[in-house]
Amino acid sequence: MLKHAITIINQRGLHARAAAKLATLAARFAASIRAGINGKMVDSKSVMSLMLLAATQGTQLQLEIEGEDESEALAAICELINDMFGEGE
């Protein structure tokens, strides 16, 4: 299992479009991917669960990834978040 913390840097945080992009990306991997804040972990393949985290700009998002493609999943998710979900803010 890989554990990693990453900061949400885009202005709008993990809003609907960003959550959808993250869930779509997570669904491409076989690994179990969970994200959370302050110990509350949710399934990253669920848009609604991600939105309920209410992660705003500056939030430290905890990732827990476990499975055969966990390294690839972590790299892809970090790239998406560091690219501000492709929104170019």
N, CA, C and O of each residue as an XYZ file, in Angstrom:
356
protein
N       0.846     -1.186      0.000
C       0.000      0.000      0.000
C       0.886      1.243      0.000
O       1.860      1.343      0.746
N       0.515      2.177     -0.857
C       1.209      3.463     -0.905
C       0.361      4.508     -0.197
O      -0.858      4.551     -0.364
N       1.009      5.340      0.587
C       0.336      6.465      1.239
C       1.074      7.721      0.823
O       2.305      7.752      0.794
N       0.317      8.754      0.501
C       0.927      9.993      0.020
C       0.014     11.162      0.374
O      -1.210     11.035      0.332
N       0.600     12.278      0.715
C      -0.161     13.506      0.975
C       0.168     14.497     -0.130
O       1.327     14.655     -0.513
N      -0.858     15.160     -0.636
C      -0.670     16.151     -1.691
C      -1.606     17.321     -1.429
O      -2.721     17.142     -0.939
N      -1.143     18.519     -1.760
C      -1.928     19.728     -1.517
C      -2.750     20.083     -2.753
O      -2.244     20.095     -3.875
N      -4.022     20.369     -2.522
C      -4.899     20.854     -3.598
C      -4.494     22.299     -3.865
O      -4.584     23.144     -2.974
N      -4.048     22.590     -5.091
C      -3.512     23.919     -5.377
C      -4.404     24.786     -6.265
O      -4.194     25.995     -6.361
N      -5.397     24.177     -6.912
C      -6.247     25.003     -7.781
C      -7.209     25.839     -6.950
O      -7.589     25.449     -5.846
N      -7.602     26.992     -7.486
C      -8.409     27.956     -6.735
C      -9.749     27.413     -6.270
O     -10.202     27.746     -5.175
N     -10.388     26.587     -7.080
C     -11.731     26.130     -6.752
C     -11.743     24.835     -5.953
O     -12.813     24.326     -5.617
N     -10.567     24.296     -5.646
C     -10.503     23.076     -4.855
C     -11.066     21.878     -5.594
O     -11.061     21.831     -6.824
N     -11.546     20.921     -4.839
C     -12.070     19.679     -5.411
C     -13.569     19.853     -5.677
O     -14.404     19.194     -5.057
N     -13.890     20.751     -6.609
C     -15.276     21.029     -6.978
C     -15.778     19.930     -7.914
O     -15.057     18.962     -8.156
N     -16.991     20.056     -8.444
C     -17.623     18.985     -9.218
C     -16.790     18.516    -10.410
O     -16.591     17.313    -10.580
N     -16.307     19.428    -11.226
C     -15.547     19.033    -12.422
C     -14.229     18.362    -12.040
O     -13.844     17.357    -12.637
N     -13.543     18.914    -11.050
C     -12.281     18.333    -10.592
C     -12.514     16.950     -9.980
O     -11.744     16.023    -10.230
N     -13.561     16.811     -9.190
C     -13.879     15.519     -8.586
C     -14.204     14.493     -9.668
O     -13.813     13.331     -9.563
N     -14.912     14.919    -10.697
C     -15.243     14.011    -11.802
C     -13.980     13.566    -12.538
O     -13.853     12.398    -12.906
N     -13.054     14.489    -12.750
C     -11.802     14.131    -13.422
C     -10.997     13.155    -12.581
O     -10.431     12.198    -13.110
N     -10.942     13.388    -11.275
C     -10.203     12.496    -10.389
C     -10.846     11.117    -10.344
O     -10.144     10.108    -10.408
N     -12.171     11.057    -10.234
C     -12.877      9.776    -10.180
C     -12.713      9.005    -11.489
O     -12.513      7.790    -11.473
N     -12.795      9.699    -12.610
C     -12.620      9.057    -13.919
C     -11.220      8.485    -14.052
O     -11.042      7.368    -14.538
N     -10.229      9.249    -13.620
C      -8.850      8.784    -13.669
C      -8.661      7.581    -12.744
O      -8.057      6.584    -13.140
N      -9.166      7.667    -11.533
C      -9.019      6.576    -10.563
C      -9.667      5.287    -11.072
O      -9.153      4.196    -10.828
N     -10.782      5.411    -11.771
C     -11.505      4.244    -12.276
C     -10.719      3.476    -13.338
O     -11.024      2.316    -13.612
N      -9.723      4.104    -13.929
C      -8.908      3.439    -14.951
C      -7.918      2.446    -14.347
O      -7.300      1.668    -15.074
N      -7.767      2.467    -13.041
C      -6.803      1.601    -12.373
C      -7.504      0.500    -11.591
O      -8.597      0.692    -11.058
N      -6.855     -0.652    -11.534
C      -7.394     -1.778    -10.773
C      -7.227     -1.568     -9.269
O      -7.998     -2.111     -8.478
N      -6.240     -0.798     -8.879
C      -5.937     -0.580     -7.465
C      -7.109      0.077     -6.734
O      -7.913      0.801     -7.321
N      -7.172     -0.202     -5.446
C      -8.110      0.494     -4.565
C      -7.501      1.858     -4.270
O      -6.356      1.947     -3.826
N      -8.264      2.925     -4.516
C      -7.751      4.282     -4.343
C      -8.691      5.031     -3.412
O      -9.873      5.208     -3.705
N      -8.143      5.466     -2.290
C      -8.932      6.214     -1.314
C      -8.280      7.566     -1.083
O      -7.057      7.696     -1.131
N      -9.099      8.560     -0.836
C      -8.611      9.908     -0.553
C      -9.334     10.410      0.685
O     -10.460     10.001      0.969
N      -8.677     11.301      1.420
C      -9.333     11.786      2.616
C      -8.680     12.999      3.232
O      -7.599     13.438      2.841
N      -9.385     13.515      4.209
C      -8.952     14.682      4.970
C      -9.231     14.390      6.437
O     -10.320     13.936      6.790
N      -8.252     14.650      7.287
C      -8.420     14.474      8.737
C      -8.959     13.096      9.102
O      -9.813     12.976      9.981
N      -8.468     12.065      8.438
C      -8.858     10.705      8.770
C     -10.127     10.208      8.108
O     -10.409      9.011      8.160
N     -10.904     11.086      7.487
C     -12.115     10.671      6.782
C     -11.717     10.261      5.366
O     -11.416     11.114      4.531
N     -11.717      8.956      5.097
C     -11.286      8.436      3.804
C     -12.498      7.997      2.986
O     -13.445      7.414      3.514
N     -12.446      8.291      1.679
C     -13.542      7.917      0.783
C     -12.982      7.224     -0.457
O     -11.788      7.307     -0.742
N     -13.848      6.549     -1.178
C     -13.489      5.888     -2.428
C     -13.275      6.949     -3.504
O     -14.185      7.717     -3.818
N     -12.081      6.986     -4.061
C     -11.760      8.009     -5.061
C     -12.379      7.733     -6.423
O     -12.241      8.538     -7.344
N     -13.050      6.617     -6.555
C     -13.725      6.301     -7.817
C     -15.166      6.797     -7.802
O     -15.909      6.573     -8.757
N     -15.564      7.466     -6.729
C     -16.914      8.004     -6.563
C     -16.873      9.529     -6.544
O     -16.286     10.126     -5.642
N     -17.493     10.152     -7.535
C     -17.517     11.619     -7.623
C     -18.175     12.222     -6.385
O     -17.647     13.160     -5.788
N     -19.331     11.679     -6.003
C     -20.058     12.241     -4.860
C     -19.248     12.136     -3.570
O     -19.237     13.069     -2.767
N     -18.578     11.019     -3.370
C     -17.762     10.857     -2.161
C     -16.646     11.881     -2.127
O     -16.367     12.465     -1.080
N     -16.003     12.103     -3.270
C     -14.928     13.093     -3.335
C     -15.455     14.493     -3.050
O     -14.811     15.264     -2.338
N     -16.619     14.827     -3.598
C     -17.182     16.158     -3.379
C     -17.538     16.387     -1.913
O     -17.437     17.508     -1.415
N     -17.953     15.323     -1.224
C     -18.322     15.451      0.190
C     -17.122     15.767      1.080
O     -17.299     16.201      2.218
N     -15.916     15.558      0.583
C     -14.731     15.937      1.345
C     -14.611     17.453      1.467
O     -13.980     17.957      2.397
N     -15.216     18.179      0.528
C     -15.179     19.649      0.523
C     -13.746     20.171      0.618
O     -13.454     21.072      1.406
N     -12.865     19.601     -0.185
C     -11.452     19.991     -0.178
C     -11.263     21.296     -0.932
O     -11.473     21.361     -2.143
N     -10.870     22.318     -0.220
C     -10.654     23.630     -0.820
C      -9.173     23.817     -1.150
O      -8.337     22.977     -0.818
N      -8.871     24.923     -1.803
C      -7.475     25.227     -2.125
C      -6.657     25.230     -0.832
O      -7.060     25.826      0.166
N      -5.507     24.560     -0.863
C      -4.633     24.487      0.294
C      -4.862     23.263      1.170
O      -4.089     23.008      2.094
N      -5.912     22.510      0.889
C      -6.201     21.309      1.666
C      -5.146     20.239      1.400
O      -4.755     20.009      0.255
N      -4.697     19.595      2.459
C      -3.758     18.478      2.359
C      -4.587     17.210      2.188
O      -5.221     16.743      3.134
N      -4.580     16.658      0.982
C      -5.352     15.463      0.663
C      -4.484     14.231      0.889
O      -3.380     14.133      0.354
N      -4.988     13.299      1.682
C      -4.276     12.055      1.951
C      -4.727     11.007      0.938
O      -5.925     10.834      0.713
N      -3.787     10.319      0.336
C      -4.091      9.259     -0.620
C      -3.605      7.927     -0.073
O      -2.517      7.840      0.496
N      -4.417      6.888     -0.247
C      -4.036      5.516      0.089
C      -4.374      4.664     -1.120
O      -5.537      4.559     -1.511
N      -3.353      4.056     -1.711
C      -3.539      3.296     -2.939
C      -2.946      1.908     -2.749
O      -1.801      1.756     -2.323
N      -3.755      0.887     -3.077
C      -3.281     -0.480     -2.901
C      -3.733     -1.337     -4.073
O      -4.917     -1.399     -4.404
N      -2.764     -1.994     -4.688
C      -3.081     -2.891     -5.798
C      -1.907     -3.020     -6.738
O      -0.868     -2.387     -6.549
N      -2.080     -3.838     -7.742
C      -0.981     -4.153     -8.651
C      -0.464     -2.953     -9.424
O       0.716     -2.915     -9.773
N      -1.313     -1.969     -9.702
C      -0.883     -0.793    -10.455
C      -0.859      0.465     -9.586
O      -1.092      1.571    -10.075
N      -0.576      0.288     -8.299
C      -0.616      1.407     -7.351
C       0.383      2.509     -7.675
O       0.065      3.688     -7.512
N       1.565      2.162     -8.123
C       2.577      3.181     -8.444
C       2.142      4.047     -9.612
O       2.296      5.268     -9.583
N       1.595      3.409    -10.643
C       1.114      4.143    -11.808
C      -0.064      5.039    -11.434
O      -0.166      6.175    -11.897
N      -0.952      4.513    -10.590
C      -2.116      5.284    -10.163
C      -1.681      6.520     -9.370
O      -2.192      7.617     -9.595
N      -0.749      6.338     -8.452
C      -0.275      7.467     -7.650
C       0.356      8.536     -8.536
O       0.087      9.725     -8.365
N       1.185      8.120     -9.472
C       1.840      9.085    -10.369
C       0.811      9.857    -11.185
O       0.931     11.072    -11.342
N      -0.193      9.168    -11.703
C      -1.206      9.816    -12.534
C      -2.063     10.794    -11.724
O      -2.385     11.884    -12.197
N      -2.425     10.401    -10.512
C      -3.249     11.271     -9.664
C      -2.466     12.508     -9.249
O      -3.003     13.616     -9.268
N      -1.215     12.334     -8.878
C      -0.386     13.486     -8.503
C      -0.213     14.430     -9.686
O      -0.237     15.649     -9.520
N      -0.040     13.872    -10.871
C       0.093     14.707    -12.068
C      -1.179     15.515    -12.306
O      -1.105     16.703    -12.621
N      -2.342     14.889    -12.160
C      -3.623     15.577    -12.356
C      -3.784     16.714    -11.345
O      -4.154     17.827    -11.717
N      -3.511     16.441    -10.084
C      -3.677     17.458     -9.042
C      -2.675     18.594     -9.222
O      -3.032     19.763     -9.080
N      -1.425     18.261     -9.534
C      -0.405     19.298     -9.735
C      -0.634     20.117    -11.000
O      -0.123     21.229    -11.129
N      -1.407     19.559    -11.935
C      -1.779     20.278    -13.162
C      -3.071     21.071    -12.949
O      -3.667     21.560    -13.910
N      -3.500     21.198    -11.698
C      -4.722     21.921    -11.330
C      -5.936     21.381    -12.068
O      -6.814     22.136    -12.484
N      -5.971     20.058    -12.226
C      -7.083     19.356    -12.877
C      -7.298     19.834    -14.313
O      -8.407     19.753    -14.842
N      -6.230     20.332    -14.937
C      -6.317     20.776    -16.323
C      -7.076     22.076    -16.513
O      -7.482     22.409    -17.627
N      -7.266     22.811    -15.423
C      -8.055     24.046    -15.489
C      -7.194     25.291    -15.679
O      -7.723     26.371    -15.942
N      -5.890     25.158    -15.551
C      -4.978     26.253    -15.806
C      -5.249     27.541    -15.046
O      -5.179     28.626    -15.623
N      -5.552     27.437    -13.780
C      -5.854     28.639    -12.974
C      -4.601     29.358    -12.602
O      -4.656     30.386    -11.929
